Amino acid sequence: MTDSPNSKNYGVPIYGAGWVPQSAVEPPPDKSSESVPPGSYVVLAGGGGEGNSGIRNALILAKFHFDTNVLSDQPVARLGTGGDLPYRMAVHPGGEGLICSLPKSCRWFDWDFQRDENRSLDLISSERVLEPLQDVGQQLALTFNNEGSLLAVGGEDGKLRVYKWPSMENILDQDNAHASVKDLDFSGPCRIWDVSKSKSALKRLLYQDEIFGSCRFSPINDENQVLYIITMRDQGGSISKWSTTTWKRIKSKRVVRDPICAFNVSPNGKLLAVGTIEGDVLIASSNNFQVQNVVKKAHLGLVTTLKFSEDSRALLSASMDSRVRVTIIKDEEKKSGLSLWIIILVLLIAIAVYYAASNRILPLELNSLLK
């Protein structure tokens, strides 16, 4: 697969990816005259692991230009992590930095914005040590809540931890929450409990033949918030939507034949993105699950992660094939509006043709009657 402007191979199998918050590169209030660098940054985590594969473990920064739909040919920064594979990562929504899970512990990294003539961004190892997350084993899921005030961590051993940020005060420490924790997401003001059985209520949200894949809450924190669940059946990958007030299934639809291995919801709540084990990326409406955009073979292997940009204008996808891709989101509202006007125009033309034809036929019928 040859590189295209919005798809690049950075030589490292990618396991985690995210957009750098704009606040990380915005000038401070006392230097508002400084220009913000054009384009947006993406951060990637991956490598060859502990073996001697020759592929170094690293965190990578690349730049994406929205105006030209181009990813930088080379990383703008690379920070090696030695023999430790950076497997999962979570970018703090406030622009403070990012947390990354390594084989035995979690580490914090800081942004370093160089206010020189190049206005470049770098990534540096932080002196801050996250004591509660040292020697805890491999963590498979990391996420902040929308405000950046809580951090949830899920381990390969099935342990679930939630901390206040940045104090790292532990507010939840649950052993054996699952066989292993593979996905986490914060909701709005709701909880899911099955007190009578002391079991996860999620099991009640699945049909008997459905296999859970991942889940995300809608970003709307009110009584209309919904939960999206990815499930697999023999027929393929499906998305279901659930009310967080009644816990009733609102809608369910199969969207792809292949198993889904990555999922995300756009910050504006309008779009859903799925990635398959075949490397395809699909973008669908969160309203009716109608697929709006399909990128066949966006990657050569399974899609490991999907992240929407802050403004929901673009989708970042990455894979173990070392390839990173940014897909610009089509403006479906404008497209739909244009299609509606085209339909109306066609109807008007059809009506005009019908009446014109009727006006020609009527005199002929009258003449035949008079004869």
MIKOLPA-57743 format. One record per residue (C-alpha): x, y, z; residue in one letter. Coordinates in pm, whole numbers. Example, Ala and Ser with C-alpha at 12.3 -4.5 7.8 and 13.67 -1.06 7.14 Angstrom:
2
+--------+--------+--------+--------+
:     xx :     yy :     zz : residu :
+--------+--------+--------+--------+
:   1230 :   -450 :    780 :      a :
:   1367 :   -106 :    714 :      s :
+--------+--------+--------+--------+
END
This chain:
371
+--------+--------+--------+--------+
:     xx :     yy :     zz : residu :
+--------+--------+--------+--------+
:      0 :      0 :      0 :      m :
:    151 :    332 :   -108 :      t :
:    127 :    642 :    108 :      d :
:   -142 :    898 :     33 :      s :
:   -137 :   1254 :    170 :      p :
:   -364 :   1163 :    462 :      n :
:   -218 :    816 :    531 :      s :
:    140 :    753 :    645 :      k :
:    351 :    463 :    765 :      n :
:    565 :    561 :   1064 :      y :
:    738 :    224 :   1097 :      g :
:    587 :    129 :   1434 :      v :
:    287 :    -97 :   1505 :      p :
:     37 :    143 :   1667 :      i :
:   -166 :     40 :   1973 :      y :
:   -281 :    380 :   2101 :      g :
:   -354 :    714 :   1933 :      a :
:   -509 :   1050 :   2010 :      g :
:   -538 :   1414 :   1912 :      w :
:   -334 :   1668 :   2103 :      v :
:   -578 :   1918 :   2262 :      p :
:   -556 :   2264 :   2113 :      q :
:   -495 :   2404 :   2461 :      s :
:   -156 :   2229 :   2461 :      a :
:    -30 :   2455 :   2179 :      v :
:   -226 :   2773 :   2242 :      e :
:    -16 :   3073 :   2355 :      p :
:    -52 :   3185 :   2717 :      p :
:   -272 :   3490 :   2791 :      p :
:     28 :   3722 :   2820 :      d :
:    153 :   3612 :   2476 :      k :
:   -170 :   3621 :   2277 :      s :
:      7 :   3777 :   1981 :      s :
:    206 :   3458 :   1919 :      e :
:     81 :   3251 :   1631 :      s :
:    -43 :   2899 :   1689 :      v :
:    127 :   2649 :   1456 :      p :
:    -83 :   2556 :   1155 :      p :
:   -248 :   2218 :   1152 :      g :
:   -309 :   1980 :   1440 :      s :
:    -94 :   1728 :   1619 :      y :
:   -165 :   1360 :   1673 :      v :
:     13 :   1140 :   1927 :      v :
:     78 :    769 :   1871 :      l :
:    199 :    487 :   2096 :      a :
:    348 :    159 :   1986 :      g :
:    652 :    -50 :   1904 :      g :
:    787 :   -400 :   1875 :      g :
:    756 :   -496 :   2242 :      g :
:   1019 :   -665 :   2454 :      e :
:   1154 :   -892 :   2181 :      g :
:   1447 :   -816 :   1954 :      n :
:   1233 :   -731 :   1653 :      s :
:   1439 :   -425 :   1569 :      g :
:   1131 :   -202 :   1604 :      i :
:   1179 :     46 :   1886 :      r :
:    909 :    124 :   2138 :      n :
:    816 :    491 :   2125 :      a :
:    565 :    771 :   2155 :      l :
:    536 :    960 :   1827 :      i :
:    407 :   1304 :   1737 :      l :
:    290 :   1383 :   1384 :      a :
:    120 :   1689 :   1235 :      k :
:   -200 :   1696 :   1030 :      f :
:   -295 :   1996 :    815 :      h :
:   -671 :   2033 :    785 :      f :
:   -647 :   2284 :    501 :      d :
:   -460 :   2044 :    272 :      t :
:   -565 :   1708 :    425 :      n :
:   -201 :   1607 :    467 :      v :
:    -18 :   1413 :    740 :      l :
:    349 :   1493 :    790 :      s :
:    574 :   1251 :    599 :      d :
:    791 :   1201 :    907 :      q :
:    718 :   1227 :   1280 :      p :
:    779 :   1574 :   1417 :      v :
:    896 :   1418 :   1745 :      a :
:    975 :   1072 :   1878 :      r :
:   1033 :    970 :   2239 :      l :
:   1170 :    621 :   2301 :      g :
:   1049 :    412 :   2595 :      t :
:   1331 :    156 :   2597 :      g :
:   1222 :   -204 :   2635 :      g :
:    874 :   -105 :   2758 :      d :
:    595 :   -116 :   2500 :      l :
:    352 :    179 :   2533 :      p :
:     33 :    -20 :   2486 :      y :
:   -258 :    204 :   2583 :      r :
:   -276 :    579 :   2637 :      m :
:   -515 :    853 :   2743 :      a :
:   -469 :   1220 :   2656 :      v :
:   -583 :   1460 :   2927 :      h :
:   -868 :   1670 :   2782 :      p :
:   -733 :   1985 :   2945 :      g :
:   -403 :   1964 :   2759 :      g :
:   -189 :   1874 :   3062 :      e :
:    -21 :   1574 :   2901 :      g :
:    -90 :   1204 :   2864 :      l :
:    -76 :    882 :   3061 :      i :
:     55 :    564 :   2904 :      c :
:     39 :    204 :   3019 :      s :
:    362 :      4 :   3003 :      l :
:    401 :   -369 :   3081 :      p :
:    424 :   -320 :   3458 :      k :
:    334 :     42 :   3537 :      s :
:    178 :    361 :   3402 :      c :
:    384 :    670 :   3323 :      r :
:    300 :   1036 :   3271 :      w :
:    437 :   1245 :   2984 :      f :
:    430 :   1624 :   2936 :      d :
:    386 :   1838 :   2625 :      w :
:    674 :   2073 :   2550 :      d :
:    570 :   2356 :   2318 :      f :
:    876 :   2535 :   2181 :      q :
:    795 :   2902 :   2137 :      r :
:   1070 :   2958 :   1885 :      d :
:   1038 :   3055 :   1521 :      e :
:    920 :   2703 :   1433 :      n :
:    650 :   2692 :   1704 :      r :
:    705 :   2317 :   1740 :      s :
:    560 :   2067 :   1986 :      l :
:    759 :   1799 :   2163 :      d :
:    689 :   1527 :   2418 :      l :
:    906 :   1475 :   2728 :      i :
:    919 :   1226 :   3014 :      s :
:    772 :   1379 :   3326 :      s :
:    940 :   1382 :   3666 :      e :
:    601 :   1311 :   3812 :      r :
:    559 :    954 :   3935 :      v :
:    210 :    804 :   3958 :      l :
:    275 :    608 :   4275 :      e :
:    -57 :    416 :   4288 :      p :
:      6 :    286 :   3936 :      l :
:    356 :    151 :   3989 :      q :
:    407 :   -225 :   3964 :      d :
:     37 :   -292 :   3897 :      v :
:     88 :   -506 :   3589 :      g :
:    -34 :   -446 :   3235 :      q :
:   -327 :   -205 :   3213 :      q :
:   -549 :   -261 :   2910 :      l :
:   -777 :     45 :   2939 :      a :
:   -716 :    406 :   3040 :      l :
:   -959 :    697 :   3019 :      t :
:  -1031 :   1040 :   3165 :      f :
:  -1380 :   1177 :   3210 :      n :
:  -1477 :   1476 :   2994 :      n :
:  -1373 :   1728 :   3259 :      e :
:  -1038 :   1560 :   3322 :      g :
:  -1115 :   1531 :   3695 :      s :
:  -1130 :   1149 :   3708 :      l :
:   -903 :    876 :   3573 :      l :
:  -1020 :    516 :   3527 :      a :
:   -773 :    231 :   3483 :      v :
:   -854 :   -133 :   3399 :      g :
:   -603 :   -415 :   3422 :      g :
:   -527 :   -739 :   3249 :      e :
:   -591 :   -901 :   3588 :      d :
:   -952 :   -775 :   3589 :      g :
:   -896 :   -505 :   3851 :      k :
:  -1075 :   -171 :   3810 :      l :
:   -942 :    149 :   3965 :      r :
:  -1076 :    505 :   3959 :      v :
:   -879 :    806 :   4087 :      y :
:   -943 :   1174 :   4137 :      k :
:   -718 :   1379 :   3911 :      w :
:   -461 :   1516 :   3971 :      p :
:   -449 :   1415 :   4340 :      s :
:   -460 :   1040 :   4255 :      m :
:   -694 :    985 :   4549 :      e :
:   -844 :    641 :   4503 :      n :
:  -1226 :    639 :   4495 :      i :
:  -1280 :    290 :   4352 :      l :
:  -1062 :    -19 :   4384 :      d :
:  -1247 :   -326 :   4264 :      q :
:  -1073 :   -663 :   4240 :      d :
:  -1205 :   -914 :   3990 :      n :
:  -1439 :   -663 :   3828 :      a :
:  -1400 :   -871 :   3512 :      h :
:  -1180 :  -1151 :   3385 :      a :
:   -983 :   -868 :   3227 :      s :
:  -1081 :   -503 :   3168 :      v :
:  -1053 :   -419 :   2797 :      k :
:  -1265 :   -104 :   2762 :      d :
:  -1375 :    183 :   2987 :      l :
:  -1590 :    492 :   2943 :      d :
:  -1735 :    754 :   3177 :      f :
:  -2104 :    844 :   3160 :      s :
:  -2298 :   1145 :   3278 :      g :
:  -2507 :   1134 :   3597 :      p :
:  -2600 :    764 :   3589 :      c :
:  -2484 :    431 :   3728 :      r :
:  -2540 :     71 :   3623 :      i :
:  -2593 :   -166 :   3914 :      w :
:  -2765 :   -499 :   3970 :      d :
:  -2775 :   -496 :   4348 :      v :
:  -2987 :   -810 :   4388 :      s :
:  -2738 :  -1030 :   4202 :      k :
:  -2421 :   -829 :   4270 :      s :
:  -2335 :   -861 :   3902 :      k :
:  -2268 :   -618 :   3622 :      s :
:  -2596 :   -494 :   3477 :      a :
:  -2429 :   -497 :   3136 :      l :
:  -2512 :   -866 :   3106 :      k :
:  -2881 :   -775 :   3105 :      r :
:  -2823 :   -549 :   2803 :      l :
:  -2715 :   -830 :   2571 :      l :
:  -2914 :  -1093 :   2389 :      y :
:  -2810 :  -1452 :   2449 :      q :
:  -2617 :  -1488 :   2124 :      d :
:  -2445 :  -1148 :   2142 :      e :
:  -2076 :  -1115 :   2230 :      i :
:  -1976 :   -783 :   2387 :      f :
:  -1712 :   -582 :   2202 :      g :
:  -1694 :   -231 :   2347 :      s :
:  -1916 :     54 :   2461 :      c :
:  -1933 :    433 :   2467 :      r :
:  -2173 :    680 :   2626 :      f :
:  -2303 :    968 :   2419 :      s :
:  -2128 :   1295 :   2514 :      p :
:  -2461 :   1457 :   2609 :      i :
:  -2475 :   1469 :   2986 :      n :
:  -2848 :   1499 :   3045 :      d :
:  -3157 :   1282 :   3076 :      e :
:  -3134 :   1198 :   2705 :      n :
:  -2791 :   1037 :   2730 :      q :
:  -2760 :    699 :   2563 :      v :
:  -2518 :    407 :   2575 :      l :
:  -2385 :    254 :   2253 :      y :
:  -2274 :   -109 :   2265 :      i :
:  -2079 :   -298 :   1999 :      i :
:  -2169 :   -665 :   1976 :      t :
:  -2074 :   -955 :   1753 :      m :
:  -2298 :  -1230 :   1619 :      r :
:  -2259 :  -1487 :   1346 :      d :
:  -2403 :  -1230 :   1103 :      q :
:  -2134 :   -970 :   1182 :      g :
:  -2080 :   -659 :   1393 :      g :
:  -2376 :   -459 :   1526 :      s :
:  -2440 :   -137 :   1716 :      i :
:  -2719 :   -107 :   1972 :      s :
:  -2843 :    207 :   2145 :      k :
:  -2975 :    205 :   2503 :      w :
:  -3154 :    466 :   2713 :      s :
:  -2963 :    540 :   3035 :      t :
:  -3285 :    623 :   3219 :      t :
:  -3507 :    325 :   3132 :      t :
:  -3227 :     86 :   3021 :      w :
:  -3439 :    -21 :   2729 :      k :
:  -3293 :    -93 :   2387 :      r :
:  -3381 :    191 :   2151 :      i :
:  -3233 :     59 :   1830 :      k :
:  -3002 :   -210 :   1699 :      s :
:  -2850 :   -260 :   1356 :      k :
:  -2585 :   -471 :   1190 :      r :
:  -2342 :   -235 :   1020 :      v :
:  -2069 :   -466 :    893 :      v :
:  -2013 :   -836 :    824 :      r :
:  -1664 :   -851 :    976 :      d :
:  -1593 :   -842 :   1351 :      p :
:  -1552 :   -490 :   1494 :      i :
:  -1227 :   -430 :   1683 :      c :
:  -1238 :    -50 :   1738 :      a :
:  -1520 :    193 :   1817 :      f :
:  -1572 :    557 :   1910 :      n :
:  -1830 :    837 :   1926 :      v :
:  -1767 :   1191 :   1799 :      s :
:  -1753 :   1474 :   2058 :      p :
:  -2065 :   1635 :   1906 :      n :
:  -2251 :   1306 :   1944 :      g :
:  -2359 :   1292 :   1578 :      k :
:  -2126 :   1024 :   1444 :      l :
:  -2010 :    672 :   1526 :      l :
:  -1691 :    516 :   1393 :      a :
:  -1605 :    146 :   1373 :      v :
:  -1292 :    -34 :   1260 :      g :
:  -1279 :   -399 :   1152 :      t :
:  -1026 :   -680 :   1170 :      i :
:   -996 :   -651 :    791 :      e :
:   -871 :   -292 :    817 :      g :
:  -1191 :   -118 :    704 :      d :
:  -1314 :    205 :    868 :      v :
:  -1681 :    304 :    866 :      l :
:  -1849 :    626 :    983 :      i :
:  -2221 :    614 :   1062 :      a :
:  -2493 :    846 :   1188 :      s :
:  -2563 :    806 :   1560 :      s :
:  -2930 :    879 :   1490 :      n :
:  -3020 :    594 :   1254 :      n :
:  -2688 :    402 :   1225 :      f :
:  -2687 :    472 :    850 :      q :
:  -2329 :    432 :    720 :      v :
:  -2216 :    760 :    562 :      q :
:  -1857 :    684 :    473 :      n :
:  -1665 :    361 :    415 :      v :
:  -1288 :    344 :    373 :      v :
:  -1214 :     -7 :    247 :      k :
:   -870 :   -135 :    345 :      k :
:   -782 :    185 :    526 :      a :
:   -526 :    -42 :    696 :      h :
:   -362 :   -372 :    603 :      l :
:   -447 :   -527 :    940 :      g :
:   -697 :   -490 :   1220 :      l :
:   -775 :   -136 :   1332 :      v :
:   -637 :    -87 :   1685 :      t :
:   -777 :    255 :   1770 :      t :
:  -1012 :    532 :   1646 :      l :
:  -1023 :    890 :   1770 :      k :
:  -1233 :   1186 :   1650 :      f :
:  -1082 :   1534 :   1655 :      s :
:  -1207 :   1780 :   1917 :      e :
:  -1433 :   1955 :   1666 :      d :
:  -1557 :   1625 :   1513 :      s :
:  -1415 :   1730 :   1173 :      r :
:  -1183 :   1434 :   1129 :      a :
:  -1126 :   1074 :   1236 :      l :
:   -785 :    937 :   1328 :      l :
:   -733 :    563 :   1280 :      s :
:   -428 :    346 :   1342 :      a :
:   -328 :    -17 :   1306 :      s :
:    -61 :   -276 :   1376 :      m :
:     44 :   -229 :   1012 :      d :
:    223 :     89 :   1135 :      s :
:    -10 :    303 :    927 :      r :
:   -190 :    612 :   1051 :      v :
:   -478 :    768 :    860 :      r :
:   -690 :   1080 :    902 :      v :
:  -1032 :   1079 :    736 :      t :
:  -1206 :   1414 :    691 :      i :
:  -1574 :   1396 :    786 :      i :
:  -1811 :   1485 :    504 :      k :
:  -2070 :   1751 :    585 :      d :
:  -2378 :   1533 :    561 :      e :
:  -2614 :   1816 :    662 :      e :
:  -2515 :   2022 :    360 :      k :
:  -2517 :   1713 :    143 :      k :
:  -2865 :   1617 :    264 :      s :
:  -2992 :   1969 :    213 :      g :
:  -2858 :   1975 :   -143 :      l :
:  -3011 :   1634 :   -215 :      s :
:  -3349 :   1758 :    -92 :      l :
:  -3340 :   2055 :   -328 :      w :
:  -3244 :   1826 :   -617 :      i :
:  -3542 :   1601 :   -539 :      i :
:  -3777 :   1900 :   -523 :      i :
:  -3641 :   2031 :   -855 :      l :
:  -3691 :   1692 :  -1023 :      v :
:  -4049 :   1674 :   -892 :      l :
:  -4125 :   2025 :  -1021 :      l :
:  -3985 :   1938 :  -1364 :      i :
:  -4188 :   1615 :  -1371 :      a :
:  -4508 :   1805 :  -1280 :      i :
:  -4439 :   2067 :  -1547 :      a :
:  -4379 :   1799 :  -1812 :      v :
:  -4699 :   1619 :  -1708 :      y :
:  -4915 :   1931 :  -1738 :      y :
:  -4752 :   2030 :  -2067 :      a :
:  -4829 :   1687 :  -2207 :      a :
:  -5188 :   1705 :  -2075 :      s :
:  -5242 :   2041 :  -2243 :      n :
:  -5132 :   1892 :  -2577 :      r :
:  -5348 :   1580 :  -2545 :      i :
:  -5670 :   1762 :  -2446 :      l :
:  -5717 :   1959 :  -2774 :      p :
:  -5660 :   1640 :  -2975 :      l :
:  -5936 :   1461 :  -2780 :      e :
:  -6174 :   1754 :  -2830 :      l :
:  -6111 :   1757 :  -3205 :      n :
:  -6181 :   1385 :  -3232 :      s :
:  -6513 :   1430 :  -3049 :      l :
:  -6622 :   1715 :  -3274 :      l :
:  -6558 :   1505 :  -3580 :      k :
+--------+--------+--------+--------+
END
